[in-house]
């Protein structure tokens, strides 16, 4: 992700990125086979800020 709107370091060596223009959360997980996941949470930025650990 080259221009994230927000970045959070999560437990288990993961990093989460918020992409405002698309409403997407990108989670980079170096231990996952695919390297992580991308999704659009229903409650947007609130999910990113309050529900990710």
HTML snippet that shows the backbone in 3Dmol.js (N, CA, C, O; Angstrom):
<script src="https://3Dmol.org/build/3Dmol-min.js"></script>
<div id="view" style="width:600px;height:400px;position:relative"></div>
<script>
const pdb = `
ATOM      1  N   UNK A   1       0.848  -1.172   0.000  1.00  0.00           N
ATOM      2  CA  UNK A   1       0.000   0.000   0.000  1.00  0.00           C
ATOM      3  C   UNK A   1       0.890   1.229   0.000  1.00  0.00           C
ATOM      4  O   UNK A   1       1.668   1.431   0.932  1.00  0.00           O
ATOM      5  N   UNK A   2       0.788   2.034  -1.009  1.00  0.00           N
ATOM      6  CA  UNK A   2       1.684   3.182  -1.133  1.00  0.00           C
ATOM      7  C   UNK A   2       1.173   4.438  -0.430  1.00  0.00           C
ATOM      8  O   UNK A   2       1.982   5.240   0.037  1.00  0.00           O
ATOM      9  N   UNK A   3      -0.139   4.634  -0.341  1.00  0.00           N
ATOM     10  CA  UNK A   3      -0.678   5.838   0.291  1.00  0.00           C
ATOM     11  C   UNK A   3      -1.831   5.519   1.233  1.00  0.00           C
ATOM     12  O   UNK A   3      -2.960   5.929   0.963  1.00  0.00           O
ATOM     13  N   UNK A   4      -1.592   4.808   2.322  1.00  0.00           N
ATOM     14  CA  UNK A   4      -2.689   4.512   3.240  1.00  0.00           C
ATOM     15  C   UNK A   4      -3.143   5.780   3.959  1.00  0.00           C
ATOM     16  O   UNK A   4      -2.346   6.688   4.196  1.00  0.00           O
ATOM     17  N   UNK A   5      -4.421   5.834   4.300  1.00  0.00           N
ATOM     18  CA  UNK A   5      -4.951   6.960   5.063  1.00  0.00           C
ATOM     19  C   UNK A   5      -4.596   6.834   6.536  1.00  0.00           C
ATOM     20  O   UNK A   5      -4.501   7.834   7.247  1.00  0.00           O
ATOM     21  N   UNK A   6      -4.401   5.593   6.993  1.00  0.00           N
ATOM     22  CA  UNK A   6      -4.073   5.329   8.386  1.00  0.00           C
ATOM     23  C   UNK A   6      -3.371   3.974   8.468  1.00  0.00           C
ATOM     24  O   UNK A   6      -3.601   3.101   7.632  1.00  0.00           O
ATOM     25  N   UNK A   7      -2.526   3.803   9.465  1.00  0.00           N
ATOM     26  CA  UNK A   7      -1.788   2.548   9.654  1.00  0.00           C
ATOM     27  C   UNK A   7      -1.821   2.197  11.136  1.00  0.00           C
ATOM     28  O   UNK A   7      -1.681   3.069  11.993  1.00  0.00           O
ATOM     29  N   UNK A   8      -2.007   0.912  11.430  1.00  0.00           N
ATOM     30  CA  UNK A   8      -1.959   0.418  12.808  1.00  0.00           C
ATOM     31  C   UNK A   8      -1.120  -0.850  12.863  1.00  0.00           C
ATOM     32  O   UNK A   8      -1.205  -1.703  11.980  1.00  0.00           O
ATOM     33  N   UNK A   9      -0.320  -0.964  13.897  1.00  0.00           N
ATOM     34  CA  UNK A   9       0.411  -2.200  14.149  1.00  0.00           C
ATOM     35  C   UNK A   9      -0.474  -3.062  15.033  1.00  0.00           C
ATOM     36  O   UNK A   9      -0.944  -2.616  16.079  1.00  0.00           O
ATOM     37  N   UNK A  10      -0.700  -4.306  14.603  1.00  0.00           N
ATOM     38  CA  UNK A  10      -1.554  -5.239  15.328  1.00  0.00           C
ATOM     39  C   UNK A  10      -0.705  -6.295  16.013  1.00  0.00           C
ATOM     40  O   UNK A  10       0.495  -6.401  15.758  1.00  0.00           O
ATOM     41  N   UNK A  11      -1.324  -7.068  16.875  1.00  0.00           N
ATOM     42  CA  UNK A  11      -0.585  -8.158  17.515  1.00  0.00           C
ATOM     43  C   UNK A  11      -0.267  -9.239  16.495  1.00  0.00           C
ATOM     44  O   UNK A  11      -0.817  -9.260  15.394  1.00  0.00           O
ATOM     45  N   UNK A  12       0.610 -10.114  16.871  1.00  0.00           N
ATOM     46  CA  UNK A  12       1.075 -11.226  16.032  1.00  0.00           C
ATOM     47  C   UNK A  12       1.832 -10.744  14.796  1.00  0.00           C
ATOM     48  O   UNK A  12       1.791 -11.388  13.747  1.00  0.00           O
ATOM     49  N   UNK A  13       2.522  -9.611  14.921  1.00  0.00           N
ATOM     50  CA  UNK A  13       3.387  -9.104  13.854  1.00  0.00           C
ATOM     51  C   UNK A  13       2.627  -8.737  12.579  1.00  0.00           C
ATOM     52  O   UNK A  13       3.160  -8.857  11.476  1.00  0.00           O
ATOM     53  N   UNK A  14       1.377  -8.289  12.737  1.00  0.00           N
ATOM     54  CA  UNK A  14       0.569  -7.888  11.585  1.00  0.00           C
ATOM     55  C   UNK A  14       0.487  -6.367  11.519  1.00  0.00           C
ATOM     56  O   UNK A  14       0.663  -5.684  12.529  1.00  0.00           O
ATOM     57  N   UNK A  15       0.220  -5.844  10.335  1.00  0.00           N
ATOM     58  CA  UNK A  15       0.042  -4.409  10.137  1.00  0.00           C
ATOM     59  C   UNK A  15      -1.256  -4.201   9.367  1.00  0.00           C
ATOM     60  O   UNK A  15      -1.512  -4.874   8.369  1.00  0.00           O
ATOM     61  N   UNK A  16      -2.078  -3.253   9.845  1.00  0.00           N
ATOM     62  CA  UNK A  16      -3.342  -2.943   9.180  1.00  0.00           C
ATOM     63  C   UNK A  16      -3.256  -1.561   8.547  1.00  0.00           C
ATOM     64  O   UNK A  16      -2.696  -0.628   9.122  1.00  0.00           O
ATOM     65  N   UNK A  17      -3.820  -1.453   7.355  1.00  0.00           N
ATOM     66  CA  UNK A  17      -3.857  -0.194   6.619  1.00  0.00           C
ATOM     67  C   UNK A  17      -5.309   0.149   6.330  1.00  0.00           C
ATOM     68  O   UNK A  17      -6.105  -0.727   5.994  1.00  0.00           O
ATOM     69  N   UNK A  18      -5.654   1.430   6.461  1.00  0.00           N
ATOM     70  CA  UNK A  18      -6.981   1.914   6.106  1.00  0.00           C
ATOM     71  C   UNK A  18      -6.845   2.735   4.835  1.00  0.00           C
ATOM     72  O   UNK A  18      -6.004   3.630   4.754  1.00  0.00           O
ATOM     73  N   UNK A  19      -7.677   2.430   3.840  1.00  0.00           N
ATOM     74  CA  UNK A  19      -7.675   3.159   2.571  1.00  0.00           C
ATOM     75  C   UNK A  19      -9.010   3.890   2.462  1.00  0.00           C
ATOM     76  O   UNK A  19     -10.031   3.300   2.110  1.00  0.00           O
ATOM     77  N   UNK A  20      -8.982   5.180   2.770  1.00  0.00           N
ATOM     78  CA  UNK A  20     -10.205   5.986   2.883  1.00  0.00           C
ATOM     79  C   UNK A  20     -11.030   6.016   1.606  1.00  0.00           C
ATOM     80  O   UNK A  20     -12.247   5.842   1.662  1.00  0.00           O
ATOM     81  N   UNK A  21     -10.409   6.229   0.472  1.00  0.00           N
ATOM     82  CA  UNK A  21     -11.175   6.414  -0.767  1.00  0.00           C
ATOM     83  C   UNK A  21     -11.959   5.174  -1.182  1.00  0.00           C
ATOM     84  O   UNK A  21     -12.971   5.287  -1.874  1.00  0.00           O
ATOM     85  N   UNK A  22     -11.508   3.996  -0.770  1.00  0.00           N
ATOM     86  CA  UNK A  22     -12.242   2.767  -1.104  1.00  0.00           C
ATOM     87  C   UNK A  22     -12.953   2.162   0.100  1.00  0.00           C
ATOM     88  O   UNK A  22     -13.750   1.236  -0.056  1.00  0.00           O
ATOM     89  N   UNK A  23     -12.675   2.673   1.301  1.00  0.00           N
ATOM     90  CA  UNK A  23     -13.268   2.114   2.513  1.00  0.00           C
ATOM     91  C   UNK A  23     -12.759   0.723   2.817  1.00  0.00           C
ATOM     92  O   UNK A  23     -13.478  -0.097   3.388  1.00  0.00           O
ATOM     93  N   UNK A  24     -11.523   0.454   2.440  1.00  0.00           N
ATOM     94  CA  UNK A  24     -10.957  -0.892   2.585  1.00  0.00           C
ATOM     95  C   UNK A  24      -9.956  -0.979   3.726  1.00  0.00           C
ATOM     96  O   UNK A  24      -9.248  -0.022   4.038  1.00  0.00           O
ATOM     97  N   UNK A  25      -9.918  -2.161   4.340  1.00  0.00           N
ATOM     98  CA  UNK A  25      -8.901  -2.506   5.326  1.00  0.00           C
ATOM     99  C   UNK A  25      -7.986  -3.538   4.679  1.00  0.00           C
ATOM    100  O   UNK A  25      -8.450  -4.526   4.110  1.00  0.00           O
ATOM    101  N   UNK A  26      -6.707  -3.300   4.770  1.00  0.00           N
ATOM    102  CA  UNK A  26      -5.709  -4.239   4.267  1.00  0.00           C
ATOM    103  C   UNK A  26      -4.913  -4.705   5.480  1.00  0.00           C
ATOM    104  O   UNK A  26      -4.367  -3.885   6.217  1.00  0.00           O
ATOM    105  N   UNK A  27      -4.846  -6.003   5.689  1.00  0.00           N
ATOM    106  CA  UNK A  27      -4.058  -6.538   6.793  1.00  0.00           C
ATOM    107  C   UNK A  27      -2.914  -7.348   6.208  1.00  0.00           C
ATOM    108  O   UNK A  27      -3.122  -8.336   5.505  1.00  0.00           O
ATOM    109  N   UNK A  28      -1.716  -6.910   6.513  1.00  0.00           N
ATOM    110  CA  UNK A  28      -0.503  -7.610   6.066  1.00  0.00           C
ATOM    111  C   UNK A  28      -0.092  -8.562   7.173  1.00  0.00           C
ATOM    112  O   UNK A  28       0.202  -8.149   8.295  1.00  0.00           O
ATOM    113  N   UNK A  29      -0.078  -9.843   6.838  1.00  0.00           N
ATOM    114  CA  UNK A  29       0.286 -10.874   7.803  1.00  0.00           C
ATOM    115  C   UNK A  29       1.400 -11.717   7.198  1.00  0.00           C
ATOM    116  O   UNK A  29       1.137 -12.572   6.353  1.00  0.00           O
ATOM    117  N   UNK A  30       2.635 -11.489   7.618  1.00  0.00           N
ATOM    118  CA  UNK A  30       3.754 -12.216   7.020  1.00  0.00           C
ATOM    119  C   UNK A  30       3.715 -13.724   7.265  1.00  0.00           C
ATOM    120  O   UNK A  30       4.404 -14.472   6.572  1.00  0.00           O
ATOM    121  N   UNK A  31       2.926 -14.182   8.231  1.00  0.00           N
ATOM    122  CA  UNK A  31       2.838 -15.618   8.512  1.00  0.00           C
ATOM    123  C   UNK A  31       1.749 -16.314   7.704  1.00  0.00           C
ATOM    124  O   UNK A  31       1.710 -17.544   7.660  1.00  0.00           O
ATOM    125  N   UNK A  32       0.871 -15.560   7.069  1.00  0.00           N
ATOM    126  CA  UNK A  32      -0.210 -16.149   6.276  1.00  0.00           C
ATOM    127  C   UNK A  32       0.313 -16.573   4.907  1.00  0.00           C
ATOM    128  O   UNK A  32       1.208 -15.934   4.352  1.00  0.00           O
ATOM    129  N   UNK A  33      -0.243 -17.640   4.374  1.00  0.00           N
ATOM    130  CA  UNK A  33       0.184 -18.156   3.065  1.00  0.00           C
ATOM    131  C   UNK A  33       0.064 -17.082   1.989  1.00  0.00           C
ATOM    132  O   UNK A  33       0.980 -16.908   1.186  1.00  0.00           O
ATOM    133  N   UNK A  34      -1.040 -16.369   1.963  1.00  0.00           N
ATOM    134  CA  UNK A  34      -1.254 -15.337   0.952  1.00  0.00           C
ATOM    135  C   UNK A  34      -0.703 -13.974   1.331  1.00  0.00           C
ATOM    136  O   UNK A  34      -0.770 -13.038   0.535  1.00  0.00           O
ATOM    137  N   UNK A  35      -0.163 -13.849   2.525  1.00  0.00           N
ATOM    138  CA  UNK A  35       0.425 -12.584   2.949  1.00  0.00           C
ATOM    139  C   UNK A  35      -0.521 -11.636   3.654  1.00  0.00           C
ATOM    140  O   UNK A  35      -0.096 -10.586   4.136  1.00  0.00           O
ATOM    141  N   UNK A  36      -1.805 -11.988   3.723  1.00  0.00           N
ATOM    142  CA  UNK A  36      -2.763 -11.124   4.404  1.00  0.00           C
ATOM    143  C   UNK A  36      -4.121 -11.157   3.738  1.00  0.00           C
ATOM    144  O   UNK A  36      -4.467 -12.114   3.044  1.00  0.00           O
ATOM    145  N   UNK A  37      -4.897 -10.087   3.960  1.00  0.00           N
ATOM    146  CA  UNK A  37      -6.254 -10.034   3.431  1.00  0.00           C
ATOM    147  C   UNK A  37      -6.677  -8.594   3.189  1.00  0.00           C
ATOM    148  O   UNK A  37      -6.066  -7.661   3.711  1.00  0.00           O
ATOM    149  N   UNK A  38      -7.729  -8.421   2.393  1.00  0.00           N
ATOM    150  CA  UNK A  38      -8.324  -7.116   2.110  1.00  0.00           C
ATOM    151  C   UNK A  38      -9.829  -7.274   2.193  1.00  0.00           C
ATOM    152  O   UNK A  38     -10.383  -8.252   1.691  1.00  0.00           O
ATOM    153  N   UNK A  39     -10.504  -6.305   2.832  1.00  0.00           N
ATOM    154  CA  UNK A  39     -11.965  -6.349   2.905  1.00  0.00           C
ATOM    155  C   UNK A  39     -12.513  -4.959   3.186  1.00  0.00           C
ATOM    156  O   UNK A  39     -11.771  -4.062   3.586  1.00  0.00           O
ATOM    157  N   UNK A  40     -13.820  -4.782   2.976  1.00  0.00           N
ATOM    158  CA  UNK A  40     -14.513  -3.522   3.251  1.00  0.00           C
ATOM    159  C   UNK A  40     -15.474  -3.753   4.415  1.00  0.00           C
ATOM    160  O   UNK A  40     -16.545  -4.330   4.228  1.00  0.00           O
ATOM    161  N   UNK A  41     -15.099  -3.307   5.615  1.00  0.00           N
ATOM    162  CA  UNK A  41     -15.969  -3.515   6.764  1.00  0.00           C
ATOM    163  C   UNK A  41     -17.222  -2.642   6.687  1.00  0.00           C
ATOM    164  O   UNK A  41     -17.180  -1.522   6.178  1.00  0.00           O
ATOM    165  N   UNK A  42     -18.332  -3.167   7.196  1.00  0.00           N
ATOM    166  CA  UNK A  42     -19.606  -2.437   7.163  1.00  0.00           C
ATOM    167  C   UNK A  42     -19.540  -1.130   7.941  1.00  0.00           C
ATOM    168  O   UNK A  42     -20.152  -0.141   7.538  1.00  0.00           O
ATOM    169  N   UNK A  43     -18.809  -1.114   9.045  1.00  0.00           N
ATOM    170  CA  UNK A  43     -18.734   0.111   9.844  1.00  0.00           C
ATOM    171  C   UNK A  43     -17.438   0.893   9.613  1.00  0.00           C
ATOM    172  O   UNK A  43     -17.021   1.676  10.466  1.00  0.00           O
ATOM    173  N   UNK A  44     -16.818   0.681   8.479  1.00  0.00           N
ATOM    174  CA  UNK A  44     -15.720   1.504   7.983  1.00  0.00           C
ATOM    175  C   UNK A  44     -14.583   1.787   8.947  1.00  0.00           C
ATOM    176  O   UNK A  44     -14.027   0.882   9.569  1.00  0.00           O
ATOM    177  N   UNK A  45     -14.253   3.064   9.056  1.00  0.00           N
ATOM    178  CA  UNK A  45     -13.102   3.485   9.856  1.00  0.00           C
ATOM    179  C   UNK A  45     -13.262   3.097  11.317  1.00  0.00           C
ATOM    180  O   UNK A  45     -12.266   2.848  11.997  1.00  0.00           O
ATOM    181  N   UNK A  46     -14.492   3.041  11.815  1.00  0.00           N
ATOM    182  CA  UNK A  46     -14.699   2.631  13.211  1.00  0.00           C
ATOM    183  C   UNK A  46     -14.214   1.205  13.437  1.00  0.00           C
ATOM    184  O   UNK A  46     -13.634   0.905  14.481  1.00  0.00           O
ATOM    185  N   UNK A  47     -14.442   0.336  12.482  1.00  0.00           N
ATOM    186  CA  UNK A  47     -13.918  -1.029  12.580  1.00  0.00           C
ATOM    187  C   UNK A  47     -12.397  -0.988  12.655  1.00  0.00           C
ATOM    188  O   UNK A  47     -11.787  -1.641  13.501  1.00  0.00           O
ATOM    189  N   UNK A  48     -11.801  -0.223  11.768  1.00  0.00           N
ATOM    190  CA  UNK A  48     -10.343  -0.124  11.719  1.00  0.00           C
ATOM    191  C   UNK A  48      -9.773   0.394  13.041  1.00  0.00           C
ATOM    192  O   UNK A  48      -8.782  -0.138  13.542  1.00  0.00           O
ATOM    193  N   UNK A  49     -10.392   1.416  13.598  1.00  0.00           N
ATOM    194  CA  UNK A  49      -9.864   2.054  14.802  1.00  0.00           C
ATOM    195  C   UNK A  49     -10.199   1.317  16.097  1.00  0.00           C
ATOM    196  O   UNK A  49      -9.412   1.343  17.043  1.00  0.00           O
ATOM    197  N   UNK A  50     -11.363   0.660  16.150  1.00  0.00           N
ATOM    198  CA  UNK A  50     -11.843   0.133  17.426  1.00  0.00           C
ATOM    199  C   UNK A  50     -11.936  -1.382  17.519  1.00  0.00           C
ATOM    200  O   UNK A  50     -11.972  -1.917  18.628  1.00  0.00           O
ATOM    201  N   UNK A  51     -11.977  -2.091  16.402  1.00  0.00           N
ATOM    202  CA  UNK A  51     -12.235  -3.525  16.472  1.00  0.00           C
ATOM    203  C   UNK A  51     -11.053  -4.409  16.067  1.00  0.00           C
ATOM    204  O   UNK A  51     -11.080  -5.614  16.318  1.00  0.00           O
ATOM    205  N   UNK A  52     -10.047  -3.852  15.463  1.00  0.00           N
ATOM    206  CA  UNK A  52      -8.869  -4.646  15.086  1.00  0.00           C
ATOM    207  C   UNK A  52      -7.885  -4.717  16.245  1.00  0.00           C
ATOM    208  O   UNK A  52      -7.626  -3.713  16.907  1.00  0.00           O
ATOM    209  N   UNK A  53      -7.341  -5.896  16.487  1.00  0.00           N
ATOM    210  CA  UNK A  53      -6.357  -6.071  17.566  1.00  0.00           C
ATOM    211  C   UNK A  53      -5.158  -6.838  17.079  1.00  0.00           C
ATOM    212  O   UNK A  53      -4.227  -7.080  17.847  1.00  0.00           O
TER     213      UNK A  53
END
`;
const viewer = $3Dmol.createViewer("view");
viewer.addModel(pdb, "pdb");
viewer.setStyle({}, {cartoon: {color: "spectrum"}});
viewer.zoomTo();
viewer.render();
</script>
